[in-house]
Amino acid sequence: MAKQQKKSARPSSTIALNKKSRHDYTLEDRFEAGLELQGWEVKSLREGRIQLRDSYVILKGGEAWLLGAVISPLQTVSTHIQPEPQRTRKLLLHREELNKLIGAVERKGYSLIPTAMYWKKGRAKLEIALAKGKQSHDKRAAIKERDWQRDKQRIIKGVKS
């Protein structure tokens, strides 16, 4: 008899991706940060109701803050809570990580961009990256290189067949 394969009961751990960040920025170091969330926000995240496209991270008072991320409230949010979808949320990082980020942002001119949000051991985590903005000619060069790599793979695949 053939063995039955176990079906994964868990959904994907990825909540949201910021695909535009790879196009607009050159991403370098990546960090994992926790988020300080309210109960209704966690419920909305479980439904995947978040947008990271225009969000960014600032460092203020020795702490990291997420701005511009929109978490849409569910219709079933309690009546005594006034949900604020675009509020500023505190990021939870270790002191060494914060010091490294502060140095890179203030001295080297980097930006902090959220690239992904995902679940890890039942907690929402945000992946942030140190990024430098791309010029329009850099974007064109990246697109040209990506197209060439794709064409090269097609050629190699066609030769092997």
C-alpha positions in Angstrom: 0.0 0.0 0.0 1.1 3.5 -0.7 1.7 5.8 2.2 -0.6 8.8 2.4 1.1 12.1 2.4 0.3 14.4 5.3 -1.5 17.6 4.2 -0.3 20.8 5.7 -3.0 22.2 7.9 -1.0 25.4 8.4 -1.5 28.2 6.0 1.4 30.1 4.6 3.3 32.1 7.3 3.7 35.1 5.0 1.1 37.9 5.7 2.2 40.6 3.2 5.1 41.4 0.9 6.3 44.8 -0.3 7.3 43.9 -3.9 7.8 47.6 -4.9 10.6 47.9 -2.4 12.9 45.7 -4.6 12.2 47.9 -7.6 12.6 51.3 -5.9 15.6 50.5 -3.6 18.8 48.6 -3.4 18.3 46.4 -0.4 21.3 45.5 1.8 21.1 44.3 5.4 17.8 42.8 6.6 16.5 42.7 10.2 13.6 41.0 11.9 11.5 43.1 14.2 8.5 42.4 16.4 5.5 44.8 16.4 3.5 46.3 19.2 -0.1 45.6 18.1 -3.6 45.9 19.5 -6.0 43.0 19.5 -8.1 44.1 16.6 -4.9 44.5 14.5 -3.8 40.9 15.1 -7.2 39.7 14.0 -7.0 41.8 10.9 -3.5 40.4 10.2 -4.8 36.9 10.4 -7.2 37.8 7.6 -4.3 39.4 5.6 -5.7 42.9 5.7 -2.5 44.9 5.6 -0.7 47.1 3.1 3.0 47.8 3.3 3.5 49.6 -0.1 3.9 53.2 1.1 5.2 52.4 4.6 8.6 53.2 6.1 10.5 53.1 9.4 11.8 56.0 11.3 14.2 56.1 14.3 13.1 58.5 17.0 14.2 58.7 20.6 16.3 55.5 20.3 13.3 53.5 19.1 12.0 52.3 15.8 8.5 53.2 14.5 6.5 51.9 11.6 4.7 54.6 9.7 2.3 54.4 6.7 1.3 50.8 7.1 -2.4 50.4 6.7 -4.2 47.6 8.7 -7.8 47.6 7.7 -10.1 46.8 10.6 -12.6 43.9 10.4 -16.3 44.6 10.4 -16.6 42.7 13.7 -14.4 45.0 15.7 -15.9 45.8 19.1 -18.1 48.8 19.3 -16.1 50.5 22.2 -12.9 50.6 20.2 -12.2 53.3 17.6 -9.7 51.6 15.2 -7.1 53.7 13.6 -5.9 51.9 10.5 -2.8 54.0 9.8 -1.5 54.6 13.3 2.2 54.7 14.2 3.3 51.3 15.5 6.4 50.6 17.6 8.9 48.1 16.4 10.6 45.8 18.9 14.4 45.4 18.2 17.4 44.6 20.4 19.6 47.5 21.5 22.5 46.4 19.4 20.3 46.2 16.3 18.9 49.7 17.0 22.4 51.1 17.4 23.5 49.6 14.1 20.4 51.0 12.3 20.8 54.4 13.8 24.5 54.5 12.7 23.6 53.5 9.2 20.7 55.8 8.8 22.3 58.9 10.3 25.9 58.5 9.0 25.6 56.6 5.7 22.3 57.9 4.4 20.3 54.7 4.3 16.5 54.4 4.6 14.6 51.7 6.5 12.0 50.0 4.4 9.7 47.2 5.5 9.9 44.3 3.0 7.7 41.6 4.4 5.4 40.6 7.3 5.0 37.1 8.5 4.1 34.8 11.4 6.8 33.3 13.5 5.8 31.1 16.4 2.4 32.7 16.6 3.8 36.3 16.6 3.7 38.8 13.8 7.2 39.8 12.6 8.3 42.5 10.2 11.3 42.2 8.0 13.0 45.6 7.5 15.9 46.3 5.2 18.6 49.0 5.0 18.0 50.5 1.6 19.4 53.1 -0.7 17.2 54.6 -3.3 17.7 53.8 -7.0 17.9 56.4 -9.7 15.8 55.8 -12.8 18.8 54.7 -14.9 19.6 52.1 -12.2 16.1 50.8 -12.4 16.4 50.4 -16.2 19.7 48.6 -15.8 18.2 46.2 -13.3 15.2 45.4 -15.6 17.6 44.9 -18.5 19.8 42.5 -16.4 16.7 40.6 -15.2 15.5 40.2 -18.8 18.9 39.0 -20.0 19.1 36.4 -17.2 15.6 35.1 -18.2 16.5 34.9 -21.9 19.8 33.2 -21.0 17.9 30.5 -19.0 15.5 30.0 -22.0 18.4 29.6 -24.4 20.2 27.1 -22.1 17.0 25.2 -21.6 16.4 25.1 -25.3 19.9 23.7 -26.0 19.5 20.9 -23.4 16.2 19.6 -24.8 
